[in-house]
């Protein structure tokens, strides 16, 4: 073996020098690695091999695309072509037709067809094949490939960058699914462009429900939209008669199933009551069956506005379209709901309260690790200074009445009457306010910790009556849970902490810190439309006014194509250390 070492070293040096030369010499021919091509890619028929040179020139940017168009997925498309000697992929007329049609219908996904080269592709498609030049065929091939790849990436990761809306977005960009390249090649080989793209777009039932709801709303809009209802002076109760009942019945029937009434009866009957309760449930209203101003106002939200809500939430769902852990907790801020999910099924759901508009609950993901029974509340300084200090200046007994203590930084408990609060302000408030466990404790009987930069957690609350209100943005950012003890028992399954043990600990009034044996991921999201148990869409108020920014960016086609959104494992599919060296000199004008 030793006698071969000098030769191997020499070969390594030659290879290094060659690679160095290839990387810095822009006019050098691109080296290809057809042996590295995906086996399915090699089976795709090459009907027009003579345009390979033109494709190579386009990839090298020695030939331009029509109307100054550019390749968007410039980190992926060159590898796709280089992996099989720049042979074209779109020899099939059916594939070309299907791809163009799919691009034309991207607005059904809430995305602009124009972004995927629609205008240029239509012009190239309108040129008869007999008169189409090799360059035009190559241009069409590259743009179709780029459109296909870009659509796939937008389905996987979203067209916008969520960090533009949530600067601290920490969901991360997941790696490309292992079968994604195979899916793309199968679409071409089997002439199944729509089927394969839909398998990517609809891999999450959540997305499919939004998509079909948007399509239904588009049909309603095409027929004139929702009928407009006049305002009412007083609420309509079941059993009442009212001239508006026939119109309400017609309006409800536009969007959901309702038992048909063959007459124009003005009676608010049981069939309509059942439909109204369903509607109220689906729109974040108190489901009492009473048709009040809130219900009428919600019914009068324009169909176009509902469509815009669906567009926005389709994009949000693309940001979140990844395989979630089998067991996880999701909190929807806009829906004021918490869900415990096991194997893709909701096993527990409860109402929550979230942060006020000026104390917004953040959107992020983390892991539940601890549960505290009979918790102490260490009052945040901002709350102590802004809300409690003014009360202490006029009433030092405020703390004692609320089971609170004033504590020095070293832990020494102070007598509030010994502190000259009239001289205390935000700058010299060096105390800590601590509330003991008990019925008045702001955190209630239990809190759930997932340590994070926001100091946000889930907890109980003594203000339970607020769960019956429609708009539940009351907290300083943390999430208040309506049925926290039930949630605790479910999260502590298969441990000594069953419901009985939890109840006994609560009754003891002693503080208990429990480390969860089975940690559970938690996703805090913001969705103003989401499917419910029966698949019907639920719409929620945009409590933090976040929809408009996303909608504006979608309408203005401000899709993010920056370097930092490149999936980390692209090279994995092509053994790309060699291929990237071969085409590394290509100027990356755009990047998904």
N, C-alpha and C positions, 0 to 999 in steps of 0.2 A: 504493500500500500504506500510505503514511504516514497518509493521511486516515482509515484504519480503526483505527489504533492507539488513539485515545481511546475508541472504542466497545468495542474488545476489552478495554482496561483496565477500563472500567466494568463490562462483563459479568463479568470475573474477580472484581472486588470484590463484585458481587452474589452470585455463586456461593459465594464464601468466606463471606459473612455468612449465606447460606442454610444452608450446611453446618454452620457454627458453631451456628446456632439449632437445627438438626435434632439435633445431637449432644447438646446439653444440655437439650432439651425432651423429657421422658420420655413425655408423653402424645401427642406428635406422631405422626401416622400414619407407618407404615414405608413408605419409598419403595422400590419394587421395580424390578428391571431385567430384565424377562422377555427382552429382546433379548440379554442376556448368557448366557442359559441354554444349556447344552450342547445341540447339535442333536438328539441322541438323546433327551434329557430332554423336549424339546418334542413328541416323537412318542408318549410314554407316554399312553395314553388317560386323560382326566379324566372319570370316570364320575359322580362326585358333586361337581360344582363348588360346590354350595351350602355345603359345609363349609369353604371357604377362609377365611372370616371367623373360624371357630372355631380353625382351625389357626394363623392369625395371632395370635389372642388367646393361644393356648398358648405360641407362640414369644415373645411379649411378656411372658409370665408374668402376663397379666391373667386367664387361666383356668388352673386347676390340673389336674394329672394325678391319676388315682385313687390313693388310699392314699399320698398325699404323695410319689409317685414323681417323679423329675426326669429331664430330658434329660442324658445322660452326655456325648455328643459335641457339646457346646454351642458349639464353635468351627467346626463343620462343618454340622450339621443346619440352623441358621437360614439359611445361605447356600443350601443345597439348595432350601429352600422359597422363599426370597426371589427366587431366580433365575427362578421361573416363577409369580409372583403368588400364592404360597402354595396352589397347586393341589395336591390330594392325589395320592399316588403309588400307593396300594394299592387301586385299584378292582377289580383282578382277585382273585376268590375263590381261584383256584389259587395266586397269589403269597402271599396271606395264609396259606393253609394250609401251603404249603411253608416259609415263613419261620418260622412257629410250630413246625413239626416240626424244622427245623434248630436252632432255639434249644433245643428239648427234648433234642436229641442232642449238645449242646456238651460234655457230660461225656466223650464219645468223644475229644475233644481235650484232656481233662484240665482243662476249665474249667467253672465252675458255671453252669448254665442260668439260675438265679435272678438272676444279675447282669444279664442281658439282658432284664429285665422279664417273665420267664415267667409269674409268678403273676398279674400284672395283665392281661397279654395273654390268658391262658386265660379269665379272668373276662369280659373284653370279647368274646372269641370265642364264649363260650357264650350271649351275648345274641342272640336271633333278629334277623336283619337288619331284619325288618319293624318291630320295636319299638325298635331301637337309635336313640338320639337323635343329632342332628347333632354334639353335643359328644362323645359316646361314639365316634362314627365318627372324628372328628378326633383324639381321644386315641389310638385304636388306630393310626391312620395315623402319627402322630408317633412313637409307641413302636416300631412296626415299623421305621420308618426309622432311628431311633436304634439299635435292636438290630442292624440290618444294618450300619450304619456302624461301630459299636463292635466288632463281630465282625471286620470287615475290618481295623480298626486293630490289634486284638489279634493277628490272624494275621500282620500285617506287622511288629509291633514287640514283641509279648509283652504279657501282662497285668500282669506285675510289672515294677518298675523294676530293672534289673540293678545299678544303683549302690547299691541297698539291700543287696546281697550282696557286691559288689566295689566299694568306695568309689571306687577309682581307675579304674573301667571307662572305657576310652577308644575303644571301637568307634564311638561317635557314633550319632546318630539320622539315618538316611538320609532323603533327600527322598521324598515320595510317588512311586511309579511313575507315569510319564506316562499310562498307560492305565487308572489305577485308577477314575477317575470314569466313564469309558466302560464299564468292566466292570460297575460298579454299575448304571448305567442300562440296559445290555443285559440284565442279570438281570431287571429289571422289565419291559422291553419285550417280550422273548422268552419271558417266564415260565420262566426258567431259574435260579431262585434257588440250588438246591443245586449245579448244575453250575458256575455262575460263582464261588460261594464256594469250592468245592473247587479251582477253578483257581488261586485265590489261596493257599489253605492248602497245596496240594500242589505248588507251583511248584518246590520243592526236593525232590529224591528222598530226601534225608536225612529230612525230616519225614514223608514218606509211609511210609517203612519203619518209623519209630517208631509212627505211627498204627496201621498194620495189625498190628504186634506187640502193641500194647495191646489191640486188638480180639480177637486170638487168646487173650491171657491172660485177658481178661474172660470168654470162653467157657469156658476151663478152670476159672476160679474158679466160674462158675455151675454147673459139674458137680462141685464139691467141692474144687477146687484140686489141687495136686501131691500125689502119694502120698508119705508120709513113710517114709524108710528108717532102719533101726536102725543104730547105730554098729558099726564093725568093729574087731576086735582087731589085725589086721594087713592089709597091702595085698594086693589081689587082682591077680595078674599074668595076662596072656593065657595061655591053656592050663590055668589052674587051674579046679577045680570049687569052687563055693560056693553054699550055699542061697540067698544073696541075689541071685544073677544074674538069675533071672526077674523079680524086683521092679525091679532096676536097668534091665533091658531095657524094662519097662513104663513106668518113669519117664522114660527118655530119649525113648521114643516119644511122650510127651505133648507134646513141644516141638520135635522135629526128626525128619526122615525117618530110618528105620532099616530095614535089610533084615529082613523078618519071619521069625521062627523059629516054626514051627508047634507046637513042643513046649515044655515047661517045663524044657528042659535046663538043668542047673546048670553047664554048660561055658561058660567065658568064651571064646567063639569069635572068629574074625576079623571077622565082621559087627559084633558088638558092639564089638570093639576099634576099628574104623574110626569107629563112632558116638561112642565115648568120646573119641577123639582130636579129633574135630570139636568135641565139647562143651567139651573142655578149652581148645582154641584160642579158642572163643567166650566163655570166662569168665576169661581172663587166667591160666590155670593152665599148668604145664609139660605140654606135649602129648606125654607119654610112653606113654599108653595104660594106665598103671598106676592102678588104682582104690584110692587111698589115702584118708586121713582128709580131706584137703583137697577131693578130688573129692566125697566123700560129703557133707561140710558144704555145699558149693556146691549140690549137688543138693537139699539140704534147705532151701534158702532158699525161703520161702513164696511162692506165686503172688501173693498180695496185695502182698508186698514188691517183687516184680519189677514189678508194676503201678505202684507208687509211684515206682520208679526211672524208669519210662517217662514218667509224668506230669511229673516234674521235668525230664527231658531233652527232652520236647516243648517245654516253656517255654524251656529254654536254646536250642533250635534256632530258636525264634521270635525270640529276641534276635539270632541270627546269620543270620537268613534274608534275606540280601542277595546280590546278584551279586558273587561273589569275582572278583578279577583272574584272567585266564586262567592265569597262572603264579604260584603262591604256595606257601609252606611252612606246614603246620599241625602244631603239636605238641599232642597230647592228653595233658595231665598225668596224668589218672586212668588212661588206657590205656597209659602209658609208651611211646608211639609217636610217631614223626615221619613225616610224609608230604610228598613233593614232588608237587604236582598241576599237570598241564599240560592245559588244555582239559577240565577236569572229570574227568580220569582220573588215578589214582594211578600215577605213573611210577617212584616209588622210595619204599620204606618201610623203616624201621629202628627198632630198639628204642632207648629212651633211659632215662636216670635223671633224676630230678627232685629238687626240694628236700625235705628232711626236714619232718616235721610242724611243727617250730619254725623252719624256714627255708623257708617255702612258696614255690614258684615262682609268680609272679603271673600273672594272666590279663590279657592286653593284646594290642594289635596294633601292629606297627611295620614297618620296612623293612630288610632285610639289605643292607648297603652295603660291608662290608669282610671280607676273609678274610686271616688271618695264619697263615703257615706257620712252624713252629718258634718258637712264641710264648714270650715271657717271661711269667712269672706274677708280677704285683704283688699280693702277699698282702694282702687286706683287713685293716685294722687290727683289726677284731673277731676275726678268726681268729688273727692274730699274737698278740694279747694273751691271748685265752682259751685257745688251744690250743698255741701255740708257746712263749710266755713261761714257763709252768711247766716245760717241758722244758729251756729255756735256763738256767734257774736251777740245774739239776743237771748239765747237759751242754752247755757252749758249743760243742762240736764238732758238735752236732745240725745246724747250718746247713750246714757244710762237707760232711757226709756226704750231705745231700740237695740238693747243688748250689745252695745258696742263699747270698745275700749280705745283710749288714746295711748299710743305706745311710742316710746323713744326708739331711735334706730338700734340701740343696744338691747331692746326688749323690755326696758323698764316701763311699767304701767303708770301713767300719769293721772293726776286728779284734774279733770277739766276746769274746775273752779280756780285752780292755781295758775292757769294760763291766761295772759292778757290778750284774748282773741282780737280785741279791737286794734291791736298793734301787729297782728299777723296778716300776712298777705301771701300771694303765690311764691314770692321770692324767699321768704323766711319760714315757710311752712315745712318744717323738718320732721314732722311726726308721721306716724302711720296709724290709720284707723282700721281696727280689726273687729269684725262682727262674729260673735260666738254662734255655735250651732243652736238651732231652735226654730220655732214656728215663724219668727219674724226675719230669719236670715234670708238675705236677698237671693241666695243660691238655692234656697229650699232645702230638701233633704239629701240631694245627691248632685254631684258634678262629674263630668266625663272629660278627661284630659288627653289631649294630643298635642304636646308641646310644640309651639310654633312662634314665629316672629311677631304675630299679631296679638298674642296673649288671648286668643279666642278659644272658648271651650263650650261644651253643652252643659246645661244645668236645669234644675228644677226652679220653681218660682212660687212665692206665696200669693202672687197676683193672678190667681188661676182664672178669674172671671174674664180676663182679657183674651183668653183663647176663644171666646164666643164672638169676638168682633171680626169683621171682614178684613180690615187692614191691620196687620199685626206687626208693624215696624215700631217697636217700643224700646228696644234695648240699646245699650251702648256699644253693641257690636257682637256680643256673645249670643248664643242660640238657646232660647228657653224652650224646654220640651214639656208637652202636656202630660205624657205618661212616662216619666223618667224611670220609675221603679220597675215597670214592666220591661223597658229597654235594658235596664241593668241586668235583670235576671236572664234575658236572652243573650246578652253579650258575655255573661259569665256561665254559660251552659257547660255542663260536664265538669263542674267544680263543686266545692262545698257550699258555694254561694247560690243556693236555690232561693225561690221567692220567700220561703219561710225564714231562712237564715238572714236574708236582707231585711225583712220586716222586723225581726228580733233586734238586729243591730240598730235600726232606725229608732225603735222603741227605747233602746238604752240611752239614746242621746249622746253617745260617745263617738268621737271622731274616729273614722277607720279608713285607712288608705290601702286600696287593693290593687296590686299589680296584675293585669290581665294575663293569664297563661296563654290565651289565644288573642294576639293583637288583631285588630280589625281595621282595614283601610277606611278612610272617610273622605268623601268627595263633597265639597261645598260648591254648588253650581248656581247659575242664575239663568233660569229658563222661563220665558213668558208664554210658552206653549209646550205641552208635553202630553203624550198619550196616557190615558188612565187604564184601569184594570180591564175594561171591555174593549180597549183599543180606540175609543173615542177621544178626540183631542180635548184637552183642558186648556183654557186661556186664562192668563193672569195679568193683573195690572203691572205696568212697568214701574214699580215702586221707586227705583233709583234712576229712572229716565236714561237707560242705557241702550235701548233699542235704536234710537234715532241715529246715534253715531255709527253703529254697525250698518244700518240701512243706507245711510249717506255714502259710506265707503263702498258698499256693494253697488249702489246705483251709479257711482262715479267710476266704477271698475278699478278701484284702488287695491288690486290684488297684490299681495306681497310676494315678490320674486327675489328676495335677498339671499345672500350666501348663507346666513345663519339658519335658514329653513331647509337646508339640504339634509336629507336623512343620512345618518352616519354610516350605514352599511351598504351604500350603493356599490362600492368596489367589490364587495363580497360576491356579487352575482356574476362577475366577469373575471375574477382573479386579476383585479385591475392594476396591480403594481406595474405590470408590463404595459398594459393598454393605456394607462394614464400617462406614462412616460412617452408613449407613442403619439399621443394627441394633446399632450399637456401644454403645447404652445398656443392652443386655440384661445383666443380672447373670450372670456366669459362675460358677455354683455348682459345676459339675464340669467337668473337662477331661481328655481322654485325654493 
